[in-house]
Amino acid sequence: MSRRSSPRRPKRPSLTAASPCPCGLPATYAECCGRLHTGATAARTAELLMRSRYSAFAAQDATYLLRTWHPDTRPAALDLDAGTRWTGLEILAATDGSAFHTTGTVTFRAHYAHQGETGELHEQSRFVRHGGAWVYLDAVFTN
């Protein structure tokens, strides 16, 4: 879910602690993914990590995205496009990924708007436990 940066960065509405969480769960950003982004807590499941990563794209939080990426597949840096507005997340399926597993997958659709066009990213992400925490490993794009 990254895009190349455009030379002009449009002003975007800021995500506040009281904003609805972008991940779609019925909670505020501070009560939901914001706690994971600040490091106050860790994702208990692969699905919660995937939701928090989606919210990190919406919040332009490259630091969190890199921190929750497996070191074997993590890029050196992320260049997030502030012109992309993430507009909704649909979880289609999740396998394994609980406290009793070491791997898990989450299939989802992430909706976005970019330069007046709307689109969606359909992906199956793979997650693994690394150092006791869930991390993103890689994905298969199904678009």
C-alpha positions in Angstrom: 0.0 0.0 0.0 2.6 2.6 -0.8 2.7 5.0 -3.7 5.5 7.3 -5.0 5.4 10.8 -3.6 4.3 13.6 -5.8 6.3 16.8 -5.8 3.4 18.8 -4.3 2.0 17.4 -1.0 -1.6 18.5 -0.7 -2.9 19.4 2.7 -4.9 16.5 4.2 -7.3 16.5 7.1 -5.4 15.5 10.3 -6.3 12.3 12.2 -7.0 13.2 15.8 -7.3 11.0 18.9 -11.1 11.5 18.8 -11.4 10.6 15.1 -13.1 7.3 14.1 -10.4 4.8 13.6 -9.6 4.4 9.9 -9.4 0.6 10.3 -13.2 0.4 10.5 -13.6 -1.0 14.0 -16.1 0.9 16.2 -13.6 2.9 18.3 -11.7 6.2 18.2 -8.3 6.3 16.7 -6.8 6.7 20.2 -8.6 3.7 21.6 -7.9 1.5 18.6 -4.9 1.7 16.2 -3.5 4.9 17.8 -2.4 2.8 20.8 -0.5 0.5 18.5 1.1 3.3 16.5 2.5 4.9 19.7 3.8 1.6 21.0 1.5 1.6 24.0 0.4 -1.9 23.1 1.1 -4.6 20.4 -1.4 -6.2 18.0 -2.8 -9.4 19.6 -3.6 -11.0 16.2 -2.5 -10.8 12.6 -5.8 -9.2 11.6 -5.3 -6.4 14.2 -1.8 -5.8 12.9 -3.2 -5.6 9.3 -5.9 -3.1 10.5 -3.3 -1.0 12.3 -1.0 -1.0 9.2 -4.0 0.2 7.1 -4.5 3.0 9.6 -0.8 3.8 9.5 -1.1 4.3 5.7 -4.1 6.6 6.4 -2.2 8.5 9.0 1.0 8.7 6.9 2.9 6.9 9.7 5.9 5.3 7.8 7.8 4.7 11.1 5.1 2.3 12.4 4.9 0.6 9.0 8.6 0.0 9.0 8.6 -1.1 12.6 6.0 -3.8 12.0 7.6 -5.1 8.8 9.7 -8.3 9.0 13.4 -7.4 8.7 13.9 -9.9 5.9 11.4 -8.1 3.6 11.4 -4.6 5.0 12.5 -1.8 2.6 15.1 0.7 3.8 12.5 3.5 3.6 8.9 4.3 2.6 7.9 7.2 0.5 4.1 7.6 1.2 2.1 9.7 -1.1 0.2 12.4 0.9 -2.1 12.7 -2.2 -3.6 9.3 -1.6 -6.6 9.3 0.8 -7.5 5.8 2.2 -11.3 5.7 2.4 -12.2 2.3 3.7 -11.1 -1.2 4.6 -13.0 -4.5 4.1 -11.6 -7.7 5.7 -12.5 -10.6 3.4 -10.9 -13.5 5.2 -8.4 -14.3 7.9 -6.6 -17.6 8.6 -4.7 -18.4 11.7 -3.0 -15.4 13.2 -4.1 -15.8 16.8 -2.1 -16.1 20.0 -1.9 -19.8 19.2 -0.3 -19.4 15.8 3.0 -18.4 14.4 1.7 -17.4 11.0 -1.5 -15.9 9.6 -3.0 -14.4 6.5 -5.5 -11.6 6.0 -7.2 -11.0 2.7 -8.7 -7.5 2.3 -9.8 -4.7 0.0 -8.5 -1.2 0.8 -10.3 1.6 -0.9 -8.6 4.9 -1.8 -8.9 8.1 -3.8 -5.9 9.6 -5.6 -5.9 12.7 -7.9 -9.7 12.6 -8.3 -9.8 8.8 -9.1 -11.0 6.1 -6.8 -9.5 2.6 -6.6 -9.0 -0.4 -4.5 -6.2 -2.6 -3.5 -7.1 -6.3 -3.1 -4.4 -8.2 -1.3 -3.7 -11.2 0.8 -1.0 -10.3 3.3 1.1 -12.8 5.2 2.1 -12.2 8.8 4.5 -14.1 11.1 5.7 -13.8 14.7 9.1 -12.3 15.0 10.6 -11.6 18.4 7.2 -12.5 20.0 5.3 -9.9 18.0 3.2 -10.1 14.8 4.9 -8.5 11.8 4.0 -8.1 8.1 6.0 -10.5 5.9 4.7 -10.0 2.3 1.7 -10.0 0.1 0.0 -11.4 -3.0 -1.9 -8.7 -4.9 -5.1 -9.9 -6.5 -6.0 -6.8 -8.5 
